[in-house]
Amino acid sequence: MEFGASIFFTDYSITPAALAVAMEERGFDSVWAAEHSHIPVPRRTRADSELGKRYYDVMDPFVTLTAAACATKRLKLATGICLVIQRDTIQTAKLVASLDQVSGGRFLFGIGGGWNQEEIENHGTVFATRMQKMREQIEAMKAVWTETKPEYHGDLIDFGTIMTWPKPVQKPHPPVILGGAFPWAARRAIRYGNGWYPNAASGNPEEYLPAFRKMVQEGGLHPPAARLREFTARRRQHEAQCGFFASRRCSRHSAGLGTLADGRGRAAHAGSHRR
C-alpha cells in the first residue's frame, strides 16, 4: 500500500518543504498540490455554495512542488489538479519538463478542465469548448516532450515548428492523470491520459470502479499493457483517485488518515492510495 497527501498550499498552511520532508521520513509516496489562479467576486458559478478561504489563497502548484522536490529524494510530486485550460500550452509543457528534471523524474501531471466558469473565462478560454482545448493542449505537450522539432495544428491550439528543452526525465513523458467525474473524465483518461482522478461527484466507488475497469478493457488498455491504480485523498470530503498504468490486479481504495503538522502546528490532511 502507498500513501499520499493532497493539500491547498497557502502562506498559512504547512510549507511545501516541511510537509514533503515529513512525508518522506514517514514513508509516504506522493504529495498532490491543488490549483486556482483566483476566485472571481462575485461569482455566478456555484454562487450558493461557500468556498473555503484556501480556494482564494492557494499558491501556484509548480512553485510549491519545486520546493517540495528540492527538499526530498524519493517523494512523488503531483498536481491535483492543474487547470491547464487556464495556462499557456508551450510554457506549461516546459514547466512540466523542468519540474520532472529538477525532481529526477518524480512528477505526476494531474490535470482538469475546471468548474468555475468566470475564473476560466478570465483567462480567455471559452467555457463551452474547454475540454476540447484541454485534449489539444495535452496532445501538443506530448509532441513538445517527445520530439526534437514539434509542431501542432488543432482547432484551438495551433503552432508551427519549434525547438524547446528540457525534455522530461520520464519517458515518453510524466503520467498524465485526468481529474473529474465519472464517466466523462474517465473517458478522457482512456482517450489521451495515463490515469483517472475521480472527484466526489463520481458517486460510490464500489459502483463506478467496476464500470471504469470495463471501459479500460474496452479501450484496449487491458493488462499487461495497463494497470489500474486507485487512490484516496482526504480533504473536507473523501475523494478517490484512479489510474491505469501496468499491472494485473487492482484493489479497493482505502480511507484517509489523520494529519501531519509542522513546527508551527500547521497541518495537511493525509490520504492513501493502494495498488
Contacts in CASP RR format, 6 or more apart in sequence:
PFRMAT RR
TARGET T0000
AUTHOR 0000-0000-0000
METHOD contacts of the structure
MODEL  1
MEFGASIFFTDYSITPAALAVAMEERGFDSVWAAEHSHIPVPRRTRADSE
LGKRYYDVMDPFVTLTAAACATKRLKLATGICLVIQRDTIQTAKLVASLD
QVSGGRFLFGIGGGWNQEEIENHGTVFATRMQKMREQIEAMKAVWTETKP
EYHGDLIDFGTIMTWPKPVQKPHPPVILGGAFPWAARRAIRYGNGWYPNA
ASGNPEEYLPAFRKMVQEGGLHPPAARLREFTARRRQHEAQCGFFASRRC
SRHSAGLGTLADGRGRAAHAGSHRR
1 254 0 8 1.000
1 272 0 8 1.000
1 274 0 8 1.000
1 275 0 8 1.000
2 28 0 8 1.000
2 29 0 8 1.000
2 30 0 8 1.000
2 272 0 8 1.000
2 273 0 8 1.000
2 274 0 8 1.000
2 275 0 8 1.000
3 27 0 8 1.000
3 28 0 8 1.000
3 29 0 8 1.000
3 257 0 8 1.000
3 270 0 8 1.000
3 271 0 8 1.000
3 272 0 8 1.000
3 273 0 8 1.000
4 23 0 8 1.000
4 28 0 8 1.000
4 29 0 8 1.000
4 30 0 8 1.000
4 31 0 8 1.000
4 32 0 8 1.000
4 231 0 8 1.000
4 233 0 8 1.000
4 270 0 8 1.000
4 271 0 8 1.000
4 272 0 8 1.000
4 273 0 8 1.000
5 19 0 8 1.000
5 23 0 8 1.000
5 28 0 8 1.000
5 30 0 8 1.000
5 31 0 8 1.000
5 32 0 8 1.000
5 233 0 8 1.000
5 260 0 8 1.000
5 268 0 8 1.000
5 269 0 8 1.000
5 270 0 8 1.000
5 271 0 8 1.000
6 31 0 8 1.000
6 32 0 8 1.000
6 34 0 8 1.000
6 80 0 8 1.000
6 233 0 8 1.000
6 234 0 8 1.000
6 235 0 8 1.000
6 239 0 8 1.000
6 269 0 8 1.000
6 271 0 8 1.000
7 13 0 8 1.000
7 14 0 8 1.000
7 19 0 8 1.000
7 31 0 8 1.000
7 32 0 8 1.000
7 33 0 8 1.000
7 34 0 8 1.000
7 268 0 8 1.000
7 269 0 8 1.000
8 33 0 8 1.000
8 34 0 8 1.000
8 54 0 8 1.000
8 55 0 8 1.000
8 57 0 8 1.000
8 58 0 8 1.000
9 15 0 8 1.000
9 16 0 8 1.000
9 33 0 8 1.000
9 34 0 8 1.000
9 58 0 8 1.000
9 59 0 8 1.000
9 61 0 8 1.000
9 64 0 8 1.000
10 54 0 8 1.000
10 57 0 8 1.000
10 58 0 8 1.000
10 59 0 8 1.000
11 57 0 8 1.000
11 59 0 8 1.000
12 57 0 8 1.000
12 266 0 8 1.000
13 54 0 8 1.000
13 266 0 8 1.000
13 268 0 8 1.000
14 260 0 8 1.000
14 261 0 8 1.000
14 262 0 8 1.000
14 264 0 8 1.000
14 265 0 8 1.000
14 266 0 8 1.000
14 267 0 8 1.000
14 268 0 8 1.000
15 67 0 8 1.000
15 262 0 8 1.000
15 266 0 8 1.000
16 31 0 8 1.000
16 33 0 8 1.000
16 64 0 8 1.000
16 65 0 8 1.000
16 67 0 8 1.000
16 68 0 8 1.000
16 71 0 8 1.000
17 67 0 8 1.000
17 68 0 8 1.000
17 70 0 8 1.000
17 71 0 8 1.000
18 262 0 8 1.000
18 263 0 8 1.000
19 31 0 8 1.000
19 68 0 8 1.000
19 260 0 8 1.000
19 262 0 8 1.000
19 268 0 8 1.000
20 31 0 8 1.000
20 67 0 8 1.000
20 68 0 8 1.000
20 69 0 8 1.000
20 71 0 8 1.000
20 72 0 8 1.000
20 75 0 8 1.000
20 77 0 8 1.000
21 71 0 8 1.000
21 72 0 8 1.000
22 260 0 8 1.000
22 262 0 8 1.000
23 31 0 8 1.000
23 72 0 8 1.000
23 75 0 8 1.000
23 260 0 8 1.000
23 270 0 8 1.000
24 72 0 8 1.000
24 73 0 8 1.000
24 74 0 8 1.000
24 75 0 8 1.000
26 260 0 8 1.000
28 75 0 8 1.000
28 270 0 8 1.000
29 75 0 8 1.000
29 76 0 8 1.000
29 273 0 8 1.000
30 75 0 8 1.000
30 76 0 8 1.000
30 77 0 8 1.000
30 78 0 8 1.000
30 108 0 8 1.000
30 273 0 8 1.000
31 65 0 8 1.000
31 68 0 8 1.000
31 75 0 8 1.000
31 76 0 8 1.000
31 77 0 8 1.000
31 78 0 8 1.000
32 78 0 8 1.000
32 79 0 8 1.000
32 80 0 8 1.000
32 108 0 8 1.000
32 233 0 8 1.000
33 61 0 8 1.000
33 64 0 8 1.000
33 65 0 8 1.000
33 68 0 8 1.000
33 77 0 8 1.000
33 78 0 8 1.000
33 79 0 8 1.000
33 80 0 8 1.000
34 54 0 8 1.000
34 58 0 8 1.000
34 61 0 8 1.000
34 80 0 8 1.000
34 81 0 8 1.000
35 58 0 8 1.000
35 60 0 8 1.000
35 61 0 8 1.000
35 79 0 8 1.000
35 80 0 8 1.000
35 81 0 8 1.000
35 82 0 8 1.000
35 83 0 8 1.000
36 55 0 8 1.000
36 56 0 8 1.000
36 58 0 8 1.000
36 83 0 8 1.000
36 116 0 8 1.000
36 119 0 8 1.000
37 83 0 8 1.000
37 86 0 8 1.000
37 119 0 8 1.000
37 123 0 8 1.000
38 56 0 8 1.000
38 119 0 8 1.000
38 122 0 8 1.000
39 51 0 8 1.000
39 55 0 8 1.000
39 56 0 8 1.000
39 116 0 8 1.000
39 119 0 8 1.000
40 116 0 8 1.000
40 118 0 8 1.000
40 119 0 8 1.000
40 122 0 8 1.000
43 116 0 8 1.000
43 118 0 8 1.000
43 119 0 8 1.000
44 117 0 8 1.000
44 118 0 8 1.000
45 115 0 8 1.000
45 116 0 8 1.000
45 117 0 8 1.000
45 118 0 8 1.000
45 119 0 8 1.000
46 115 0 8 1.000
46 116 0 8 1.000
61 79 0 8 1.000
61 80 0 8 1.000
61 82 0 8 1.000
62 79 0 8 1.000
62 95 0 8 1.000
62 99 0 8 1.000
65 77 0 8 1.000
65 78 0 8 1.000
65 79 0 8 1.000
65 99 0 8 1.000
65 103 0 8 1.000
65 107 0 8 1.000
66 99 0 8 1.000
66 102 0 8 1.000
68 75 0 8 1.000
68 77 0 8 1.000
69 77 0 8 1.000
69 99 0 8 1.000
69 102 0 8 1.000
69 103 0 8 1.000
69 104 0 8 1.000
69 106 0 8 1.000
70 102 0 8 1.000
74 106 0 8 1.000
75 106 0 8 1.000
76 106 0 8 1.000
76 107 0 8 1.000
76 108 0 8 1.000
77 99 0 8 1.000
77 103 0 8 1.000
77 106 0 8 1.000
77 107 0 8 1.000
77 108 0 8 1.000
78 107 0 8 1.000
78 108 0 8 1.000
78 109 0 8 1.000
78 110 0 8 1.000
78 177 0 8 1.000
79 108 0 8 1.000
79 109 0 8 1.000
79 110 0 8 1.000
79 111 0 8 1.000
80 110 0 8 1.000
80 179 0 8 1.000
80 197 0 8 1.000
81 110 0 8 1.000
81 111 0 8 1.000
81 112 0 8 1.000
81 113 0 8 1.000
81 177 0 8 1.000
81 179 0 8 1.000
81 197 0 8 1.000
82 92 0 8 1.000
82 109 0 8 1.000
82 110 0 8 1.000
82 111 0 8 1.000
82 112 0 8 1.000
83 111 0 8 1.000
83 112 0 8 1.000
83 113 0 8 1.000
83 114 0 8 1.000
83 120 0 8 1.000
84 92 0 8 1.000
84 111 0 8 1.000
84 112 0 8 1.000
84 113 0 8 1.000
84 134 0 8 1.000
84 137 0 8 1.000
84 138 0 8 1.000
85 112 0 8 1.000
85 113 0 8 1.000
85 114 0 8 1.000
85 120 0 8 1.000
85 123 0 8 1.000
85 125 0 8 1.000
85 130 0 8 1.000
85 133 0 8 1.000
85 134 0 8 1.000
85 137 0 8 1.000
86 119 0 8 1.000
86 120 0 8 1.000
86 123 0 8 1.000
86 125 0 8 1.000
87 123 0 8 1.000
89 137 0 8 1.000
89 140 0 8 1.000
89 141 0 8 1.000
89 157 0 8 1.000
89 159 0 8 1.000
90 140 0 8 1.000
90 144 0 8 1.000
90 159 0 8 1.000
90 162 0 8 1.000
90 164 0 8 1.000
92 137 0 8 1.000
92 141 0 8 1.000
93 140 0 8 1.000
93 141 0 8 1.000
93 144 0 8 1.000
93 145 0 8 1.000
93 164 0 8 1.000
94 144 0 8 1.000
94 164 0 8 1.000
94 166 0 8 1.000
96 107 0 8 1.000
96 109 0 8 1.000
96 141 0 8 1.000
96 145 0 8 1.000
96 168 0 8 1.000
96 173 0 8 1.000
96 174 0 8 1.000
97 144 0 8 1.000
97 145 0 8 1.000
97 165 0 8 1.000
97 166 0 8 1.000
97 167 0 8 1.000
97 168 0 8 1.000
98 166 0 8 1.000
99 107 0 8 1.000
100 106 0 8 1.000
100 107 0 8 1.000
100 168 0 8 1.000
100 169 0 8 1.000
100 170 0 8 1.000
100 174 0 8 1.000
101 166 0 8 1.000
101 168 0 8 1.000
101 169 0 8 1.000
103 169 0 8 1.000
104 169 0 8 1.000
105 168 0 8 1.000
105 169 0 8 1.000
105 170 0 8 1.000
105 174 0 8 1.000
107 168 0 8 1.000
107 170 0 8 1.000
107 174 0 8 1.000
108 174 0 8 1.000
108 175 0 8 1.000
108 177 0 8 1.000
109 173 0 8 1.000
109 174 0 8 1.000
109 175 0 8 1.000
109 176 0 8 1.000
109 177 0 8 1.000
110 176 0 8 1.000
110 177 0 8 1.000
110 178 0 8 1.000
110 179 0 8 1.000
110 197 0 8 1.000
111 134 0 8 1.000
111 138 0 8 1.000
111 176 0 8 1.000
111 177 0 8 1.000
111 178 0 8 1.000
111 179 0 8 1.000
112 134 0 8 1.000
112 178 0 8 1.000
112 179 0 8 1.000
112 180 0 8 1.000
112 185 0 8 1.000
113 120 0 8 1.000
113 130 0 8 1.000
113 131 0 8 1.000
113 134 0 8 1.000
113 179 0 8 1.000
113 180 0 8 1.000
114 120 0 8 1.000
114 130 0 8 1.000
117 127 0 8 1.000
120 127 0 8 1.000
120 130 0 8 1.000
121 127 0 8 1.000
125 133 0 8 1.000
126 133 0 8 1.000
129 156 0 8 1.000
131 188 0 8 1.000
132 155 0 8 1.000
132 156 0 8 1.000
133 156 0 8 1.000
133 157 0 8 1.000
134 188 0 8 1.000
135 188 0 8 1.000
135 191 0 8 1.000
135 192 0 8 1.000
136 152 0 8 1.000
136 154 0 8 1.000
136 155 0 8 1.000
136 156 0 8 1.000
136 157 0 8 1.000
137 157 0 8 1.000
138 176 0 8 1.000
138 192 0 8 1.000
138 193 0 8 1.000
139 152 0 8 1.000
139 157 0 8 1.000
139 192 0 8 1.000
140 150 0 8 1.000
140 152 0 8 1.000
140 157 0 8 1.000
140 159 0 8 1.000
141 173 0 8 1.000
142 172 0 8 1.000
142 173 0 8 1.000
143 150 0 8 1.000
143 151 0 8 1.000
143 152 0 8 1.000
144 150 0 8 1.000
144 162 0 8 1.000
144 164 0 8 1.000
145 167 0 8 1.000
145 168 0 8 1.000
145 172 0 8 1.000
145 173 0 8 1.000
146 167 0 8 1.000
146 172 0 8 1.000
146 173 0 8 1.000
148 163 0 8 1.000
149 161 0 8 1.000
149 162 0 8 1.000
149 163 0 8 1.000
150 161 0 8 1.000
150 162 0 8 1.000
150 164 0 8 1.000
151 159 0 8 1.000
151 160 0 8 1.000
151 161 0 8 1.000
151 162 0 8 1.000
152 158 0 8 1.000
152 159 0 8 1.000
152 160 0 8 1.000
153 159 0 8 1.000
153 160 0 8 1.000
168 174 0 8 1.000
175 193 0 8 1.000
175 194 0 8 1.000
175 195 0 8 1.000
175 245 0 8 1.000
176 192 0 8 1.000
176 193 0 8 1.000
176 194 0 8 1.000
176 195 0 8 1.000
177 189 0 8 1.000
177 193 0 8 1.000
177 194 0 8 1.000
177 195 0 8 1.000
177 196 0 8 1.000
177 197 0 8 1.000
177 241 0 8 1.000
177 243 0 8 1.000
178 185 0 8 1.000
178 186 0 8 1.000
178 188 0 8 1.000
178 189 0 8 1.000
178 193 0 8 1.000
178 195 0 8 1.000
178 196 0 8 1.000
178 197 0 8 1.000
179 185 0 8 1.000
179 189 0 8 1.000
179 196 0 8 1.000
179 197 0 8 1.000
179 198 0 8 1.000
179 199 0 8 1.000
180 196 0 8 1.000
180 197 0 8 1.000
180 198 0 8 1.000
180 199 0 8 1.000
180 201 0 8 1.000
180 202 0 8 1.000
181 198 0 8 1.000
181 199 0 8 1.000
181 201 0 8 1.000
181 202 0 8 1.000
182 198 0 8 1.000
182 202 0 8 1.000
182 203 0 8 1.000
182 208 0 8 1.000
182 211 0 8 1.000
182 212 0 8 1.000
183 208 0 8 1.000
183 211 0 8 1.000
183 212 0 8 1.000
183 215 0 8 1.000
185 196 0 8 1.000
185 197 0 8 1.000
185 198 0 8 1.000
185 199 0 8 1.000
186 196 0 8 1.000
186 198 0 8 1.000
186 208 0 8 1.000
186 212 0 8 1.000
186 215 0 8 1.000
187 215 0 8 1.000
189 195 0 8 1.000
189 196 0 8 1.000
189 243 0 8 1.000
189 244 0 8 1.000
190 196 0 8 1.000
190 215 0 8 1.000
190 216 0 8 1.000
190 219 0 8 1.000
190 221 0 8 1.000
190 244 0 8 1.000
194 243 0 8 1.000
194 244 0 8 1.000
194 245 0 8 1.000
195 229 0 8 1.000
195 242 0 8 1.000
195 243 0 8 1.000
195 244 0 8 1.000
195 245 0 8 1.000
196 212 0 8 1.000
196 241 0 8 1.000
196 242 0 8 1.000
196 243 0 8 1.000
196 244 0 8 1.000
197 231 0 8 1.000
197 241 0 8 1.000
197 242 0 8 1.000
197 243 0 8 1.000
198 205 0 8 1.000
198 208 0 8 1.000
198 239 0 8 1.000
198 240 0 8 1.000
198 241 0 8 1.000
198 242 0 8 1.000
199 239 0 8 1.000
200 237 0 8 1.000
200 238 0 8 1.000
200 239 0 8 1.000
202 208 0 8 1.000
202 240 0 8 1.000
205 230 0 8 1.000
205 240 0 8 1.000
205 252 0 8 1.000
205 253 0 8 1.000
206 252 0 8 1.000
209 230 0 8 1.000
209 242 0 8 1.000
209 250 0 8 1.000
209 252 0 8 1.000
209 253 0 8 1.000
212 228 0 8 1.000
212 242 0 8 1.000
213 228 0 8 1.000
213 250 0 8 1.000
216 222 0 8 1.000
216 226 0 8 1.000
216 228 0 8 1.000
216 244 0 8 1.000
220 226 0 8 1.000
221 244 0 8 1.000
223 246 0 8 1.000
223 247 0 8 1.000
223 248 0 8 1.000
224 246 0 8 1.000
224 247 0 8 1.000
224 248 0 8 1.000
225 246 0 8 1.000
226 244 0 8 1.000
226 245 0 8 1.000
226 246 0 8 1.000
227 244 0 8 1.000
227 245 0 8 1.000
227 246 0 8 1.000
227 247 0 8 1.000
227 248 0 8 1.000
227 249 0 8 1.000
227 250 0 8 1.000
227 275 0 8 1.000
228 242 0 8 1.000
228 243 0 8 1.000
228 244 0 8 1.000
228 247 0 8 1.000
228 250 0 8 1.000
229 242 0 8 1.000
229 243 0 8 1.000
229 244 0 8 1.000
229 245 0 8 1.000
229 247 0 8 1.000
229 250 0 8 1.000
229 273 0 8 1.000
229 275 0 8 1.000
230 240 0 8 1.000
230 241 0 8 1.000
230 242 0 8 1.000
230 243 0 8 1.000
230 250 0 8 1.000
230 251 0 8 1.000
230 252 0 8 1.000
230 253 0 8 1.000
230 273 0 8 1.000
230 274 0 8 1.000
230 275 0 8 1.000
231 240 0 8 1.000
231 241 0 8 1.000
231 242 0 8 1.000
231 243 0 8 1.000
231 253 0 8 1.000
231 272 0 8 1.000
231 273 0 8 1.000
231 274 0 8 1.000
232 238 0 8 1.000
232 239 0 8 1.000
232 240 0 8 1.000
232 241 0 8 1.000
232 253 0 8 1.000
232 254 0 8 1.000
232 255 0 8 1.000
232 256 0 8 1.000
232 271 0 8 1.000
232 272 0 8 1.000
232 273 0 8 1.000
233 239 0 8 1.000
233 240 0 8 1.000
233 241 0 8 1.000
233 256 0 8 1.000
233 269 0 8 1.000
233 271 0 8 1.000
233 273 0 8 1.000
234 255 0 8 1.000
234 256 0 8 1.000
234 257 0 8 1.000
234 258 0 8 1.000
234 269 0 8 1.000
234 270 0 8 1.000
234 271 0 8 1.000
235 269 0 8 1.000
238 255 0 8 1.000
238 256 0 8 1.000
240 253 0 8 1.000
241 273 0 8 1.000
242 253 0 8 1.000
247 275 0 8 1.000
250 275 0 8 1.000
251 274 0 8 1.000
251 275 0 8 1.000
252 274 0 8 1.000
253 272 0 8 1.000
253 273 0 8 1.000
253 274 0 8 1.000
254 272 0 8 1.000
254 274 0 8 1.000
255 272 0 8 1.000
256 269 0 8 1.000
256 270 0 8 1.000
256 271 0 8 1.000
256 272 0 8 1.000
257 270 0 8 1.000
257 271 0 8 1.000
257 272 0 8 1.000
258 269 0 8 1.000
258 270 0 8 1.000
258 271 0 8 1.000
259 267 0 8 1.000
259 268 0 8 1.000
259 269 0 8 1.000
259 270 0 8 1.000
260 267 0 8 1.000
260 268 0 8 1.000
260 270 0 8 1.000
261 267 0 8 1.000
261 268 0 8 1.000
END
